[in-house]
Amino acid sequence: MESAAPLVLFDIDGTLVRRAGPHHRAALVEAVRHVAGVETTTEDVPVAGMLDRDILTIMMRRSGMNLKAIRLAMPDIMHHAQSIYGGSCPDLQRKVCPGVRRALAKLQKHGVVIGLVTGNLTRIGWKKLEQAGLNHFFRFGAFAEVAKDRSGLVRVALKEARRQKWIGRGSRLSLIGDHPNDVNAARANRIQAIAVATGPATFGELMEHSPDILLPDMRALDLEMVL
C-alpha cells in the first residue's frame, strides 16, 4: 500500500538560509572564466527565484557569447562551478533563517517527507545545507540541472516521491519558498503554496501573488498547515 505521508518541499536561498555571502555568485563567474575564457558578472542579474543555468546564460549573453557557444560550454561550466563552490563555501550555521531548525525537526518527528526544490546546482545546494547543518533533514531534492524552470523542478520532485512510494494519493503536498516563482510553481502543480517573507520579496509583494499561506518567517509555521 502506498504511503500517505505529507510531503513538504523547500526552496533554499531566502527560505532556509539567507545572506550566505558572495561565494555562490563568485563560483559562477569563475567557472565561466575557466571554461569559456569570458569575463562575466552577476551584477544587475535578477538572481532571486532563478535557476543557476539561467543565471549563467544571462551572464554569458551579456558578455557577447552566442547561444550555441553557451549551450556547448554549459555542462563543463556547471561542473566547474560546483567544484569551486565546494571548496569555498563558508560555515553557514549562523545564516539559517529564523525558526527553520525547529520547524524541520518537528516535520521530521511527525513523519513528513522533506525535500528540496531549488534553482541551485545539485552540489551547490547540498553544500549549503551541509555547511548550515541542515542536510540530515532532507531525503531528496530537485535541482537546477533537471528541469528548465521551477515548475518543472516541482514536477520532478513529485514524480520521484511517488516513484519511491514515499507519498500516495492521500498525501498533503506543500512547497515553501520566499519568492513569487515558488508560489507560481506550487500553483502550476496544484499543491499548497506556502510563502515565507525571509528573502528579497517583501510580505506585501508575496501577498500580491496570493499564496495559500503567507508567513513572516518559519517560526510561524504550524504543523496543521502541512499535515
C-alpha positions in Angstrom: 0.0 0.0 0.0 1.3 3.4 -0.9 2.2 5.8 1.9 0.0 8.8 2.5 2.7 10.7 4.4 2.7 14.5 3.9 5.4 16.0 1.6 7.0 19.4 2.1 9.3 20.8 -0.5 11.6 23.7 0.4 13.5 26.3 -1.6 17.0 27.1 -0.1 18.1 30.7 -0.6 15.9 33.1 1.4 13.9 30.2 2.8 16.3 28.0 4.7 19.4 30.2 4.6 20.0 33.9 3.8 22.9 36.3 3.3 25.1 33.3 2.5 27.8 35.5 1.1 29.3 36.1 -2.4 30.7 32.6 -2.8 27.9 31.2 -5.0 28.0 34.1 -7.5 31.8 34.1 -7.5 31.8 30.4 -8.4 29.6 31.0 -11.4 31.8 33.9 -12.6 35.0 31.9 -12.1 33.5 28.8 -13.9 32.7 30.8 -17.0 36.2 32.4 -17.0 37.8 29.0 -16.6 35.8 27.1 -19.2 34.9 29.8 -21.8 37.6 32.3 -21.2 35.0 35.1 -20.9 34.7 37.7 -18.2 31.2 38.0 -16.8 29.4 39.4 -13.8 26.2 38.7 -11.8 25.7 42.4 -11.3 22.2 43.5 -12.4 21.2 39.9 -13.0 17.9 39.3 -11.1 19.1 36.1 -9.5 16.3 35.8 -6.9 14.0 32.9 -7.8 16.1 31.9 -10.8 17.8 28.7 -11.8 21.6 28.7 -11.9 21.7 27.7 -15.5 19.5 30.6 -16.5 21.7 33.0 -14.5 24.8 31.7 -16.3 23.0 32.1 -19.6 22.2 35.7 -18.9 25.8 36.4 -17.7 27.3 34.9 -20.9 24.8 36.5 -23.3 25.5 39.9 -21.8 29.2 39.3 -22.4 28.6 38.6 -26.1 28.5 34.8 -26.3 26.0 33.3 -28.7 23.5 30.7 -27.7 25.3 27.8 -29.5 28.6 28.5 -27.7 26.7 28.8 -24.4 24.9 25.5 -24.9 28.2 23.7 -25.7 30.0 25.2 -22.8 27.3 24.8 -20.2 27.9 21.3 -19.0 31.5 22.0 -18.2 30.7 25.3 -16.6 28.1 23.8 -14.3 30.5 21.1 -13.3 33.3 23.5 -12.6 31.1 25.9 -10.7 30.0 23.2 -8.3 33.6 22.2 -7.7 34.6 25.8 -7.0 31.8 26.3 -4.6 32.5 23.0 -2.8 35.9 24.4 -1.9 34.9 27.9 -1.0 31.5 27.7 0.8 31.9 29.1 4.3 30.2 28.0 7.5 26.5 28.9 7.2 25.3 27.9 10.7 24.6 31.5 11.6 22.8 32.1 8.2 19.9 29.8 8.9 16.6 31.7 8.7 14.6 32.1 11.9 12.6 29.1 13.0 14.0 26.8 10.3 15.8 24.2 12.6 12.8 23.9 14.9 10.3 23.6 12.0 12.4 20.9 10.2 12.8 18.9 13.4 9.1 19.0 14.0 8.3 17.9 10.5 10.8 15.1 10.7 9.4 13.9 14.0 5.9 13.7 12.6 6.9 11.6 9.6 6.8 14.3 7.0 8.8 13.6 3.8 11.1 16.6 3.4 12.7 17.5 0.1 14.3 20.4 -1.9 13.2 22.3 -4.9 15.9 24.8 -5.7 17.5 26.7 -8.5 20.9 25.8 -7.1 23.0 23.3 -8.9 23.0 20.0 -7.1 26.3 20.0 -5.3 26.0 23.7 -4.5 22.6 23.2 -2.9 23.7 20.2 -0.8 26.9 22.0 0.2 24.9 25.0 1.5 22.8 22.6 3.6 25.8 20.8 4.9 27.5 24.0 5.9 24.3 25.2 7.5 23.9 21.9 9.4 20.5 21.1 7.8 21.3 18.4 5.2 20.3 15.5 7.5 16.6 16.7 7.4 16.3 16.3 3.7 15.5 13.0 1.9 16.0 14.2 -1.7 15.9 17.2 -4.0 15.2 18.6 -7.5 18.0 20.9 -8.6 18.8 23.3 -11.5 20.1 20.6 -13.9 16.9 18.6 -14.1 14.3 21.0 -15.4 14.0 24.2 -17.4 12.0 26.1 -14.8 10.9 25.9 -11.2 7.5 24.4 -12.0 9.4 21.6 -13.8 11.5 21.1 -10.7 8.4 20.6 -8.6 7.1 18.0 -11.1 10.4 16.1 -11.0 10.3 16.1 -7.2 6.7 14.9 -7.0 7.4 12.2 -9.6 10.4 10.9 -7.6 8.5 10.9 -4.3 5.7 8.9 -5.9 8.2 6.5 -7.6 9.8 5.9 -4.2 6.3 5.3 -2.7 7.1 7.9 -0.1 3.8 9.6 -0.8 0.4 8.4 -2.1 -2.9 9.7 -3.3 -3.9 10.9 0.2 -0.7 12.8 0.9 -0.8 16.5 1.5 1.7 18.3 -0.7 3.3 21.7 0.0 6.0 23.9 -1.3 7.6 26.5 1.0 9.5 29.3 -0.7 10.4 33.0 -0.4 9.8 34.2 -4.0 6.7 34.6 -6.2 8.3 32.0 -8.5 7.9 29.4 -5.7 4.2 30.4 -5.4 3.6 30.1 -9.1 5.5 26.7 -9.3 3.3 25.3 -6.5 0.1 26.6 -8.2 1.2 25.1 -11.5 1.5 21.7 -9.9 -1.7 22.1 -7.8 0.0 21.8 -4.5 -0.2 24.1 -1.5 1.9 27.2 -1.8 3.4 28.5 1.5 5.3 31.8 1.2 7.7 33.0 3.8 8.9 36.6 3.9 12.6 35.9 4.8 14.0 36.6 1.3 14.2 39.6 -1.0 10.5 39.7 -1.7 8.5 41.7 0.9 5.4 40.4 2.7 3.3 42.7 0.6 4.9 41.6 -2.7 4.3 37.9 -1.8 0.7 38.7 -0.8 0.0 40.1 -4.3 0.7 36.5 -5.6 -2.0 35.0 -3.3 -0.1 32.1 -1.7 -2.3 29.7 0.2 -0.4 30.6 3.4 1.9 33.6 4.0 4.2 33.6 6.9 6.6 36.3 8.2 9.2 33.6 8.9 9.3 29.9 9.7 8.6 30.4 13.4 5.0 30.9 12.4 4.7 27.5 10.7 2.1 25.4 12.4 2.2 21.6 11.8 -1.5 21.6 10.9 -0.7 23.7 7.9 1.1 20.7 6.3 -0.1 17.6 8.0 
